Amino acid sequence: MPEIVHLSISKSAAAELSRQGSFARTPGEMFIDLIDDSDKEGWLHIHLKPGNCNGSPISRTEGVTLYADPVKFPLFKGLVLDYYGDLSGGGFLISSPENSIRCSCGSGFKLLV
């Protein structure tokens, strides 16, 4: 059984996740992943897509369930998912875990070894 992970979702992120899930005809279900950068420098960036993608629930709030690969649960522990939007667009932001540095774009981090 996967470890219980506490990934917090802000109200603005929950609203946007709900909107995107509904638009993709998977209301209330979104999948979050951390993908490696293409330069192989160790950066991890969030990637969200509709549905559960055979993942396990990692967080639930405001009628939205966020799923992830259980293997990556430790990387999500204690993080906060947020969303910002303005006239020029918007995007998801994620806090950086302990012992890491945050990417300037706000949607990724690099673990320090």
N, C-alpha and C positions, 0 to 999 in steps of 0.2 A: 504494500500500500504506500502511495506517495506521501512524503512529508507534508504536513499542513503548512501552507505558505501564506503570509500576510502581504498581499499586494493591494495597496489602496488605490481607489479610483475616485478622482474628483467629480463633482457634480457636472462640470462642463464636459469632462471626458465621457462620463456616462451618457449624457445627452447626445454627444456626437457618435458614440458607439451604437446607441439605439437607432439613430438616424441612418447610419451606414448599414447596419444590419437589416433594417426595414427596407431600405432601398434595394438591397441584394436578396430580398425575400428570405432572410434568416433572422426574423425579429428576435431580439434579445440574446442572440448568440454571436460572439466574435472570438477569433483565435489570435493570440499574440505570440510572436516568436522573436528571438534575437538572432540576427544574421551577421555573419562576419563581413568585414569590409573587403572590398575587392583588392586592396593594396597589401593585404596580409600583414597589417601593422598591429593587429590585436583589438581593433575597435569592434564593438558590438552595437548594432542599431536595431531599434524596434521595428517590427513589421506586423501590421494588423490586416486580417482578412476575414470576410464573413464566414459564419458557420462554426462548427466545433472542430472540424478537421481531425477527428478521432483523438482529440486531446482530452485531458482531464480538467475539471473545473479548478480554477486557481483563485477566482474572486467573483463575488456577486454583489451588485448594488443597483439601486434605481431600476430594477427590472431587467438588468443586463447581466448575463453570465459570461465571464471571460475564461477561455480555455487555453491551455498551453501543453506542450510536451512535458510529461513528468520528469524526464531526464534534466530539463532546464529549470525546474522549480527552484533549486538553490540560488540561481542567478537572480530570480525575481523577489527573493525574500526581503521584505521591508521596503520595497520600492514604492513610489507614488507615480501613477499615470495621470497626466493632466492634459488639457486641450486649450489652445488659445485660438482666437479668431479675430481678424480685423478686416479692414477694407481691402487689404492686399492678399488675403487668403487666410490660412490657418494651418495648424498641425498639432500633432501629439508630442508631448514632452515627457520625459521620464527622469526621475531623480537618479542620482548615481549612488551605487552601493558603497559601503565602507571599503577602504583600500582600493580606490579607483579614481580616475580623473574623468571629468565630464567633457563630452564633445561640445564644441562651440555651437553646433546646430541645436543642441538640447534633446536630441532624440537618440543619443547613444552615449556609451562610456567605454573606458579601457581599464581592465583590471591590472593593478600593479602587482608584480610578483616579487 
